[in-house]
Amino acid sequence: MTSPWPGPTIEPLAEDALLLRFGDAMDAVLNARVHAAAARLRTLIATECVPAYASLLLRFDPLSWQGADGQAALERVREAVLAALQSAEESPVPPREIVIPVCYGGEHGPDIEAVARHAGLEVAQVIERHAAARYQVAMLGFAPGFPYLLGLDETLAMPRRADPRLRVPAGSVAIGGRQTGIYPQELPGGWHLIGRTPWAVFDLRARAPALLRPGDHVRFQPIDAVQYRQLSQATDAAR
Amino acid sequence: MSVHVLKPGLLSSLQDGGRSGYAALGIGRAGAMDTPAWQLANALVGNRGDEAALEFTLVGPTLQFDQLTTIAFTGAPVDARVGERSLPGWTCCLLPAGSVLRLGGMARGCRGYLAVRGGFSAEPVLGSRSIDLHARLGPLGGRALQAGDALSVGEHAPWHGLRCHAKATPLSWGLDPQPWFDFGQEPLALLRGHHFDQLDDASQRALFGAGFRLGKDSNRTATRLDGQRLNLRAPLELISEATLPGTLQLPPSGQPILLQAEAPVTGGYPRIGQLSAVDLPRLAQRRPGDAVCFRETTLEEASARLAQRQQRLQRLLQRIALRLESACPP
């Protein structure tokens, strides 16, 4: 039986954790392989299954994986991982696509002019290019529900701010290096703020606390300040 | 029934076994830093083991109990008083209604655990009552205890094991904290991390030889290690990957940081080591300025030590349950 993709390297990280490495680049195709592997392994093996750009962390319960023959739990998990990745299963469910409304510029995106200057573009072109792309949620991290999105138009890439802000408002859509992301709650942050979504990106009262999951596809829909206000009120009312 | 916080102590928070299954959404485990001490405190009041207890740091809180309450505290040795009466740790005590318990300073160690019979019963957030101070998530809006807070206590069967005196009364037996509290501050066992080989020779030797001091700004997110600066052979450009509590990272400052219970779930610094699971609670009991030395371990040894400790802990938990039952006829 042939594997649908070249196998990852498997590195034991701790007594109860393995790290699968699929490569060492920030690349949407590579990252999609991570999510496909996560979909196969999540329920089978792990108590935690944490995708990142090119790697996947699996945590397991060493006691329940301990072999009766004394075989180490790590070895048994490694074998189960390899078997699961090699089994010729149906391709995993296609990713969800979520369209997120964003009010670009102005008070909602105070750094958009700096991004435009850095890119040598007009502000309108920055908005157009940022909203034209289809992004992939590479991973969530930094803070609960913070999505790192792959797929930023290369011309919009910009190194992080030299002086990070102590408070970035919740919902801020920002650019940091070659990535874009959304601040799910008020947080300190060093990325350039180009807009804000009125939607709740992280809400503990919701059935699914994080709006986005690893592997999701995301598009941004530009809205104006009036629409922002209306949607914001709707979000508050839903809380 | 409620426990009223008169003074919060230096940093006190509700903690249980932590939040499991949400790391992929960027939500870490949090939970008690010294897990065996937390479990034993619960066991000593007859809880099943996963109830929330109070974790306090360096200076404990002052609490008033509005009803008769069974308590136990474990972890670092702490000066504990009800009125003039001093109470021992690592056993359970019955406090009459209205008692004010003052948990003071610690002669050594860093963290203590106060369990109450029935457990602290705040509404769980994502399946756990642990307060994640860094992510601001959990009961009390994810913040530390403040004066004026009232903590409710879960329903529980009445306790007959101790006669109710007018004064706070400890049980006549207790646990020996010796195996569960790191009095000797022995070296901590560290696994080589993925980027250990990228350290220059002097830094490789220093990691397992030189010794460090626990930095002042250490907290439930990370333990900072001051001492000899560690250097890479050449700078590394890394992309973020998942991290774990116990992961030893090397930021550009050259001073390693060891990730703790509330660390972000991903990180992009070189990963130079992983603390063995058995030694995480031991490190949690070091206080700023304490010495930290590492010795090298292997996964086989680390796994064996973990299995052995879990066995010992399970046996002890069973023994405690049996003793409490015999003291408390049905």
Interface residues (C-beta under 8 A of the other chain):
Chain A: E11 P12 L13 A14 E15 D16 A17 L19 R21 D24 A25 M26 A38 T47 E48 C49 V50 P51 A52 Y53 A54 S55 L56 L57 R59 P62 L63 Q66 A72 A73 L74 M139 L140 G141 F142 A143 P144 G145 F146 Y148 Q185 L204 P209 A210 R213 P214
Chain B: S20 G21 Y22 A23 A24 L25 G26 I27 V125 L126 A135 R136 L137 L191 H194 I239 S240 E241 A242 L244 G246 T247 P264 V265 T266 G267 Q274 S276 A277 L299 E300 A302 S303 L306 A307 Q310
